[in-house]
Amino acid sequence: IKVQPVAPLKAKPFQLEQVRLLDGPFRDNMLRNKKYLLDLEPDRLLHQFRTTAGLSTASQPYGGWEDPKRELRGHSLGHYLTALCLTYAATGDEELKKRTDYIVAELAKCQDATPSQGYNKGFLSAYPESFFDRVDACKPVWAPYYTLHKILAGLLDSYIYCDNRQALDILEKMAAWLKTRIDRLGHDQQQTALGNEHGGVNEFFANLYAVTGNPDHLKLARDFNHDFIFDPLARCEDQLNGKHANTQIP
């Protein structure tokens, strides 16, 4: 961590690596969850990332949210990375770290390949970059920034909990890609675009800035400050009733 809080913390949480559950129902549930994570197939979750990057894949994609026709495809892999990392930190099971490292390496290949499909350098996702063009133009599209946030967060967890430096390299390239997109928008256009569900992108870039100390990452966090939500809160006005918690809480 390169950036420290302005106000020193009076209490600090234990790191997951410092705690081990003893026998009992909580440990039983954790191990049951770990078994589920190991039952999932990384290559199936990677399917749409490879397809988007123009890479061959022999795996079959999962259905549901990950159906190739779903615009939210790809976010489950981000959740999966986070789950692998947190469970690795809580258990020390090297198989979880091995899976994390494999997925990160495969995502790096996808990121390197996306320019061959006409996408801008640094882009990485399970859907085309045109989804973000639709956000900027206020055209209907199902929450590409929300999905992107899950991928970003999973990669940052891979760096923090599994010490995967390649994950940080991917993130820095993604941040540079996104900065180029956001910088060409005026403040008003970006604020309008934030009307599309964008999840915790703001929170993520603040966290990335804490790790890198790169002022570009802090600027990106501020670019995702949604005035419609933040300004009333700054005036001590609670207008959160009926808002979408998936976006507004982060």
C-alpha positions in Angstrom: 0.0 0.0 0.0 1.6 3.3 -1.1 -1.1 5.7 0.0 -2.0 6.0 3.7 -5.2 7.3 5.1 -5.3 11.1 5.9 -6.8 10.3 9.3 -4.9 7.5 11.1 -7.1 4.4 11.8 -7.8 3.9 15.5 -8.4 0.2 14.9 -7.2 -2.1 12.2 -8.9 -5.3 11.1 -7.1 -8.7 11.2 -5.8 -9.9 7.9 -7.5 -13.0 6.7 -4.1 -14.8 6.7 -3.9 -14.2 10.4 -7.1 -16.1 11.3 -7.9 -19.8 11.1 -11.3 -21.2 11.9 -11.4 -24.1 14.3 -13.7 -27.1 14.0 -17.4 -26.1 14.0 -20.2 -25.0 11.7 -18.4 -22.0 10.4 -15.4 -24.0 9.2 -17.8 -26.6 7.8 -19.5 -24.0 5.7 -16.2 -22.5 4.6 -15.0 -25.9 3.4 -18.3 -26.6 1.7 -17.9 -23.3 -0.1 -14.3 -24.2 -1.0 -15.4 -27.5 -2.5 -18.0 -25.6 -4.6 -15.3 -23.3 -5.9 -13.1 -26.2 -6.9 -16.1 -27.9 -8.7 -16.4 -24.9 -11.1 -14.4 -25.0 -14.3 -12.2 -21.9 -15.0 -12.1 -22.6 -18.7 -15.9 -22.3 -19.0 -15.8 -19.0 -17.2 -13.0 -17.8 -19.5 -14.9 -18.9 -22.6 -16.4 -15.4 -23.5 -13.1 -13.6 -22.7 -11.3 -15.8 -25.2 -14.1 -15.5 -27.8 -14.1 -11.7 -27.5 -10.3 -11.6 -27.9 -10.5 -13.8 -31.0 -8.8 -16.7 -29.3 -9.8 -20.3 -29.8 -11.6 -22.2 -27.0 -12.8 -25.7 -26.7 -14.8 -25.1 -23.5 -18.6 -24.7 -23.3 -19.7 -21.5 -21.6 -21.9 -21.6 -18.5 -25.5 -20.6 -18.9 -27.6 -18.1 -16.8 -25.8 -14.8 -16.4 -22.9 -16.2 -18.4 -24.9 -17.1 -21.4 -23.1 -15.7 -24.5 -26.2 -13.7 -25.4 -26.4 -12.1 -21.9 -24.9 -8.6 -21.8 -23.8 -9.2 -18.2 -21.5 -12.1 -19.2 -18.1 -12.1 -17.6 -18.9 -10.8 -14.2 -19.1 -14.3 -12.7 -15.4 -14.7 -13.4 -14.7 -11.6 -11.4 -16.7 -12.9 -8.5 -14.9 -16.3 -8.8 -11.5 -14.7 -8.7 -12.4 -12.8 -5.5 -13.8 -16.0 -3.9 -10.7 -18.0 -4.8 -8.5 -15.3 -3.3 -10.4 -14.8 -0.1 -10.7 -18.6 0.5 -7.0 -19.0 -0.2 -6.2 -16.4 2.4 -8.6 -18.0 4.9 -7.3 -21.6 4.3 -3.9 -21.5 2.7 -5.0 -24.2 0.2 -2.5 -23.9 -2.7 -5.0 -25.3 -5.2 -7.0 -22.1 -4.9 -3.9 -20.0 -5.6 -3.0 -22.3 -8.5 -6.4 -21.6 -10.1 -6.1 -17.9 -9.5 -2.7 -17.8 -11.2 -4.0 -19.8 -14.1 -7.0 -17.5 -14.7 -4.9 -14.4 -14.4 -2.4 -15.7 -17.0 -5.2 -16.6 -19.4 -6.8 -13.1 -19.0 -3.4 -11.6 -19.8 -3.4 -13.5 -23.1 -6.9 -12.2 -23.8 -5.8 -8.6 -23.1 -2.8 -8.9 -25.3 -5.0 -10.3 -28.1 -7.9 -7.8 -28.0 -6.2 -5.2 -30.3 -6.3 -7.8 -33.1 -10.1 -7.6 -32.9 -10.0 -3.8 -33.4 -10.3 -2.9 -29.7 -8.2 -0.3 -27.9 -5.0 -1.4 -26.2 -5.6 -2.5 -22.6 -9.2 -3.5 -23.1 -10.3 -6.7 -21.4 -13.8 -8.1 -21.1 -16.2 -10.8 -22.1 -18.2 -8.5 -24.4 -17.2 -6.0 -27.1 -15.9 -2.5 -26.4 -18.9 -1.1 -28.2 -20.9 -1.8 -25.0 -19.1 1.2 -23.5 -19.8 3.3 -26.5 -23.5 2.7 -25.9 -23.1 3.8 -22.3 -21.5 7.1 -23.5 -24.2 7.6 -26.0 -26.9 6.8 -23.5 -28.1 4.0 -25.6 -29.7 0.8 -24.0 -27.1 -1.6 -22.7 -27.0 -3.8 -19.6 -24.4 -2.4 -17.2 -21.0 -3.0 -18.7 -19.3 -1.0 -16.0 -21.0 -3.0 -13.3 -19.6 -6.2 -14.9 -16.2 -4.5 -15.4 -16.0 -3.7 -11.7 -16.3 -7.3 -10.8 -13.4 -8.2 -13.1 -11.3 -5.3 -11.8 -12.0 -6.2 -8.2 -11.2 -9.9 -8.8 -7.8 -9.0 -10.3 -7.0 -6.6 -7.5 -7.8 -9.4 -5.0 -5.5 -11.7 -7.0 -2.7 -9.2 -6.4 -3.4 -8.4 -2.7 -4.2 -12.0 -1.5 -2.2 -14.1 -3.9 0.7 -11.7 -4.6 0.1 -12.1 -8.3 2.0 -9.3 -10.0 0.7 -10.1 -13.4 -2.8 -9.2 -12.1 -1.5 -5.7 -11.2 0.0 -5.4 -14.6 -3.3 -6.2 -16.3 -5.1 -3.7 -14.1 -2.6 -0.9 -14.9 -3.2 -1.5 -18.6 -7.0 -1.5 -18.1 -6.8 1.7 -16.1 -4.8 3.4 -18.9 -7.4 2.1 -21.5 -10.3 3.5 -19.4 -8.5 6.8 -18.7 -8.3 7.4 -22.5 -12.1 6.8 -22.8 -13.1 9.0 -19.9 -10.7 11.8 -20.8 -12.5 12.4 -24.1 -15.8 12.9 -22.3 -16.8 16.2 -20.8 -18.0 16.3 -17.1 -21.6 16.5 -18.1 -21.5 13.6 -20.5 -19.7 11.4 -18.0 -22.3 12.3 -15.3 -25.1 11.4 -17.7 -23.3 8.1 -18.5 -23.2 7.3 -14.7 -27.0 6.9 -14.9 -26.2 3.4 -16.3 -25.5 1.0 -13.4 -21.8 1.2 -12.8 -21.3 -0.8 -9.6 -18.3 -0.1 -7.4 -15.9 1.3 -10.1 -15.4 4.4 -8.0 -14.5 2.3 -4.9 -12.2 0.1 -7.0 -10.1 2.9 -8.4 -9.7 4.5 -4.9 -8.4 1.1 -3.8 -6.1 0.8 -6.8 -4.7 4.2 -6.1 -3.9 3.1 -2.5 -1.9 0.3 -4.0 -0.1 2.1 -6.8 0.0 5.7 -5.7 -0.6 6.6 -9.4 -2.6 9.9 -9.5 -4.3 8.8 -12.7 -6.0 6.1 -10.6 -7.3 8.7 -8.1 -8.6 10.8 -11.0 -10.5 7.8 -12.4 -12.1 7.3 -8.9 -13.2 10.9 -8.9 -14.5 10.6 -12.5 -16.9 8.0 -11.2 -18.2 10.3 -8.4 -21.8 10.5 -9.2 -23.0 14.0 -8.4 -26.6 12.9 -8.5 -25.9 10.7 -5.5 -23.0 12.4 -3.7 -24.1 16.1 -3.8 -27.2 15.5 -1.6 -25.2 13.4 0.8 -22.6 16.1 1.1 -25.5 18.4 2.1 -26.6 15.8 4.7 -29.7 15.0 2.7 -30.7 11.4 2.6 -32.2 10.7 -0.9 -31.2 7.1 -1.1 -34.6 5.5 -0.7 -35.4 3.5 -3.8 -31.9 3.7 -5.3 -30.1 0.6 -6.6 -27.9 -0.6 -3.8 -25.6 -2.6 -6.1 -24.4 0.7 -7.4 -25.0 3.2 -4.7 -23.5 1.4 -1.7 -20.0 1.0 -3.2 
